[in-house]
Amino acid sequence: MKGRQRTGKFYYENEARVMKSLGLSQTKGSGNGEVEKEDGQNEFVIAQLKSTDKNSFTIKRIDIDKLEYNAGVARKIPIFIVEFLQDGKLYFLASMHDIPELAKYLETGKVEINPIICGNDDWDDNEAKPVISSSSKSRQAYQKERDKRYAERGKK
């Protein structure tokens, strides 16, 4: 869009349209509140949308880290979405470890075992599942355990 800047209202309405088209609910205030985070979500997925009129877009690691953290807290699959407004194309960015569950979600509209819980589908329903504390030390331990489980899955 040359000569004229897009307004905040445009981006808010565009975000609502994109989220609805993907089967997600737009998060109030683009996730700036205390409870709901990121731009949109449903029962299985949490998404961050970045829209641009330019031909390129820079993704900052901190934005991905925040999305993954919020997905871990919400126990949902994180998706980073980039939209180029000139042609309306959407591109998804997801962790390699989340691709199988994301593909399953895109195919069926649901995921039976939520990968964020720890990625282990061998648990008995009666077995206690791990509790994720909110300290940085426990988050790092959780991420290490999650990576280990995904690595083990890849060897099968």
Secondary structure, DSSP 8 states (H G I E B T S, - for coil): --SS---HHHHHHHHHHHHHHTT-EE-GGGG-SSS--SSEE-SSEEEEEEEESSS-----HHHHHHHHHHHHHHT-EEEEEEEETTTTEEEEE--GGGHHHHHHHHHHS--SS-GGGTS-TT--TTS------SSHHHHHHHHHHHHHHHHHHHH-
